[in-house]
């Protein structure tokens, strides 16, 4: 690893920081460290903005005066850098209109429009940013698994699918799964 040679500006900053360190030898260690860190940050910030460290050092004043001000009342206000605030994650949006429609189609749809309402609700839920992929997959599973199980059961039992009992079994399984999925997605949207 190679480093760039020191420039006269770098030497000027290092001399200032050395003088500040020497002038602050009687300060408590925490105060001294805080002062050195604050001044170094101030110089770096001003140097990035203006490109001229001499201007930043001129604003700071002589190291002895800066240390005297710290002894009197703590770090001068012109040196205090803004404290970075932690990023606040965006709140998860509440259920919007399309999410409410999806939940209603899952819960009431089997009575009004079987299969079509569940398919529409699952498509709406799939594209919604409100629910996680795991929650969406669970909704798909709750709707489709009982229907597939009922179809297999009627086929194994030898009952014709379009007979009254076979059709009723598939209809009830599909409806039950759909209602369970709708209630599960609705519970996610409710505040705890």
N, C-alpha and C positions, 0 to 999 in steps of 0.2 A: 504494500500500500504506500503510495506516495502522497505527499502533501504539498500544497502550493507554498511557495516561499512567503514569508511574512511581508506585508506591505507596511509603509509608514503609518497608514491608518490603523492597522492592527497593533503596531507598537504603541501608538497613541492611546488606544483603548486599554491595552495591557498595563501601561504605565499608570493610567487613571485608576484602574481596578486595584493595582498594587498600592497606590497611595491611599485609596479608600480602605483597604484591608489594614494598613498600618495605622490609619487614623482611628479606626474602630476597634482597636485591640482591647479597650476597657469595657466594651459593651458585652452583655450576656451572650453566650454562644448562639442561642436561638435567634436573638435580635440581630446579631452580626450576620448570621447565615441568611436570614430573611432580607436584610439590607443588601447584601451582595447579590442574592438571586434577583431581587427586584430591580436593582440598578443594571445588572447584566441583561435582564429581559427588556428593560427600558431602552438601553443602548441598541440592542439587536432590533427592536421594533422600529426605533427612529432611524436606524441605519438602513433598514429595508425600505422605509418610506422615503427618506431624503437621500440616502446614498452617501451622506457625509457624516462620519462619526464626530468630527470636531464640532459640528452644530449641536448634536445631541449632548456632548460633554459640556458645551457652553451653557445649555439650558439647565444642566444639573448643578452647575456651580462648583466651586472648589470642594474637594473631598472633606476638608475640615469643617466647612459650613454645613455640609449635608449631614455629617455625623453629629454636629452640635444640634441640628434640628431634630434628629432622631432621639437624642438624649432628652430634649425638652418635651416632645410630644409624640414620639413614634414616627413612623415613616411618613414623610411629607405627602400630602394628597396628590401633588402633581406627579408623583412616582407610582402611585398605586395603579396597578394594571387591573383591568376588569377580570373578575374571577369567572373562569369558564363554567357555564351552567351545563349540567348533564342533559343530554338530549331526552326529551320527553316523547315516548312513543305515541304515535297517533292513536287516538281511541278507535276501537273497533266500531265500525258503523253499525247502528241498529238496523233492525229489519226494515227494508224499504218496501215499496209497493210490490215489486216482483217477488220478493221473498215471502210476503204475506199471501200472495196469490198461490205460490207453490205449496205453502203449508195448507191452505184451504182446499186446494185441489187434491192433496194427499189425504186429507181427513174426510172431506165430504164427496170427493169425486167418485169413489166406488159406488155410491148410491145413485148419482146422477148420470155419469158417463163412464162406466167401467172401462178400464184399459187405456182409453184415450186421455182421461184426466191424469192418470198415474204417469203416463209417458210424457205428457206436457209438463207436469210438475217436476219430474226428474230432470228434464232438459233445462228447465228454469233454474233448478237448484244447482245443476252442474256448472252453469255459467256464472252463477252468483259469486261475488267476492266475499260474501258474508260468512260462508261456511268453509271449513278446512277440507282438504281432500279426503281426510279420514272420515269426517262427518258425511260428506257426499257419498263416499263408498258405502258407508253404513246404511244410508237411506236407500241406495240402489239394492243392497243386499236384502234389507227388510221388505222391500216391495217385490223383488223377483224371486227370492229363495222360496218363500211359501208357495208361490204359484208353480214353480218348477217341481217342488216336492209333491204338491197335490196332483200335478199331471203325471208324475212318475207313479204315484200311489194308485191312481185310477187305472193306469196302464197295467201295473203289476196285478191289481185285483181283477183285471179282466173286464171292468165295467166300461162300456163305451163312453167316450169323452162327451158326446153330445146328449147322453142320456140325462135324465133329471138329476140323479145322484152325482154323477161325474161332474156335470156342469156346476152344480151347487158347491161341491167340494173345492173346485178351482176358484169359483167366484168368492167364496168365503175366505179362502187362503189369501187370495190377492187383496181383497178388501181389508182383512186383518193386518197384513203386512204394511199396506199403504197407510192405514190409520196409525200404526205404531211408528212408522217413519215420520209422518206429519207431526205427531205429538213429540217425538224426540227432537226434531228440528225446531219446533215451537219452544220447547223447554230451553234450548240454547239461547234464544233471543230474549228470554225473560230475565230481568235483573235478579241476582241472588240475594 
